[in-house]
C-alpha cells in the first residue's frame, strides 16, 4: 500500500475501538468525527483515502504497525471486526485455512461431508496442497472432532474452529 504512509494515515484519522474516524476529512461530504468507510458487497469495510479505496482492516494494521503485509487475516473470521487484536499478518494459504465454512457446505463443518455410498460422515483436510483422508464416522461429532484435531496439528494458530453456525 504505497499510496499512504502511517504518518499520513494518523494525520487524517484516529483509531478507536476497532474503527477509524476522520480527523481531517478528504472530501466535502465527510465530517470530522465521522466513521471512515462503508461496507462493500463482499462484507469488508472500505475507506477512500487520497482517492484510493482501501480495505479498512489494512488501514488499521498500517495505523498500528507502520506496514501492511500481503494479507491481513481476521482471526475470528468476522470481516467487520477490525480491532487490532483481531488482525494478524498471514500468507494466502494461512488466510484460506482460517476462512469461514462455505455457504454450500451441507454439514456446517469444514472438512466434514456425508457420504451416501458409505452411509457415514467423511472427514478430510488439505494441507500443503495434499489431501488427507481422516476416516469415515457413524457420528457427525466424531468426524467433526477428527477434522478439528487435524486442523490444529496441520494449520496451528490458523486452524478454523468454527462451523457455519458459529462463524
C-alpha positions in Angstrom: 0.0 0.0 0.0 2.4 2.6 -1.3 -0.2 5.4 -1.6 -0.4 6.2 2.1 2.1 6.1 5.0 1.4 5.5 8.7 2.2 9.2 9.3 -0.3 10.4 6.7 -3.0 8.0 8.0 -2.6 9.2 11.6 -2.8 12.8 10.3 -6.1 12.0 8.6 -7.7 9.6 11.0 -7.8 8.3 14.6 -8.3 4.8 15.7 -10.8 3.9 18.4 -12.2 0.5 19.4 -11.7 -1.2 16.1 -12.8 1.7 14.0 -11.2 4.6 12.2 -12.7 8.1 12.4 -11.9 11.1 10.2 -9.9 13.9 11.9 -9.2 15.7 8.7 -11.7 14.7 6.1 -10.5 14.5 2.5 -13.9 15.1 0.7 -16.6 17.7 1.1 -19.3 15.2 2.1 -17.2 13.9 5.0 -17.2 15.4 8.5 -14.6 15.3 11.3 -15.6 12.6 13.8 -17.4 10.6 11.1 -16.6 6.9 11.0 -14.4 6.1 7.9 -15.6 3.9 5.2 -18.6 1.9 4.0 -19.4 -1.8 3.8 -18.8 -3.4 0.4 -20.8 -6.3 -1.1 -18.0 -8.7 0.0 -18.7 -7.8 3.6 -15.5 -5.7 4.2 -15.5 -2.1 5.3 -13.6 0.1 2.8 -12.4 3.7 3.0 -11.4 6.1 0.3 -8.1 7.7 1.3 -6.4 10.2 -1.1 -8.5 8.9 -4.0 -7.9 5.2 -3.4 -10.3 2.7 -1.9 -8.6 0.5 0.7 -10.0 -2.2 3.0 -10.3 -0.8 6.5 -8.6 -3.7 8.2 -5.5 -3.0 6.1 -5.6 0.7 7.2 -6.0 -0.4 10.9 -3.0 -2.7 10.6 -0.9 0.1 8.9 -2.1 2.6 11.6 -0.6 0.3 14.4 2.3 -1.4 12.8 3.6 1.0 10.1 3.5 -1.5 7.3 0.9 -3.7 5.6 1.6 -7.4 4.9 0.4 -9.1 1.8 -2.6 -10.5 3.7 -4.2 -9.2 6.8 -6.2 -12.0 8.4 -9.2 -11.6 10.7 -8.5 -14.1 13.5 -12.2 -14.6 14.3 -13.3 -14.6 10.7 -15.5 -11.6 11.1 -14.8 -9.2 8.2 -16.1 -6.2 10.2 -14.2 -6.9 13.4 -11.2 -4.6 12.8 -10.0 -4.4 16.4 -6.2 -4.5 16.1 -6.1 -7.6 18.4 -8.2 -9.4 15.8 -5.8 -8.7 12.9 -2.6 -10.5 12.0 -0.3 -10.9 9.1 -0.8 -14.1 7.1 0.1 -15.8 3.9 -2.6 -16.6 1.3 -2.6 -20.3 2.5 -2.9 -19.3 6.2 -5.7 -16.9 5.4 -7.6 -19.6 3.4 -7.2 -22.1 6.3 -8.9 -19.6 8.6 -11.7 -18.9 6.1 -15.4 -19.4 7.1 -17.2 -22.5 6.2 -18.5 -22.3 2.7 -22.2 -21.4 2.2 -22.8 -24.6 0.1 -21.4 -26.8 2.9 -24.3 -29.0 3.9 -22.7 -30.4 7.1 -21.9 -27.0 8.7 -18.4 -28.1 9.5 -15.3 -27.6 7.3 -13.8 -30.9 6.3 -16.9 -33.0 7.0 -19.3 -34.3 4.5 -22.0 -37.0 4.3 -21.0 -39.9 2.0 -24.2 -41.5 0.7 -22.4 -44.6 -0.6 -20.8 -45.3 2.8 -23.8 -44.1 4.9 -21.2 -42.3 7.1 -19.7 -38.9 7.7 -16.3 -38.5 6.0 -13.6 -36.2 7.4 -10.8 -34.8 5.4 -8.4 -31.9 5.3 -5.9 -30.3 2.8 -2.5 -29.1 3.9 0.5 -28.1 1.8 -1.6 -28.9 -1.3 -2.0 -32.5 -0.1 -5.4 -34.0 0.7 -5.6 -36.1 3.9 -8.4 -38.6 4.4 -9.3 -38.7 8.1 -11.8 -41.5 8.0 -15.5 -42.4 8.0 -17.6 -42.0 11.1 -21.1 -43.0 12.1 -21.5 -40.0 14.4 -21.1 -36.5 13.0 -19.4 -35.3 16.2 -16.6 -37.9 15.7 -16.0 -36.7 12.1 -16.0 -33.1 13.3 -13.5 -33.9 16.1 -11.2 -35.7 13.6 -11.2 -32.6 11.4 -10.6 -30.2 14.3 -7.7 -32.2 15.7 -6.1 -32.5 12.3 -6.7 -28.8 11.6 -4.9 -27.9 14.9 -2.0 -30.1 14.0 -1.6 -29.1 10.4 -2.7 -25.4 10.5 -1.7 -24.4 14.1 -2.9 -21.0 15.1 -4.7 -20.5 11.7 -6.9 -23.6 12.2 -10.6 -22.7 11.8 -12.5 -23.7 15.0 -15.9 -22.7 13.8 -18.6 -24.1 11.5 -21.4 -22.4 9.7 -23.4 -21.7 12.8 -20.6 -20.2 14.9 -18.9 -18.3 12.2 
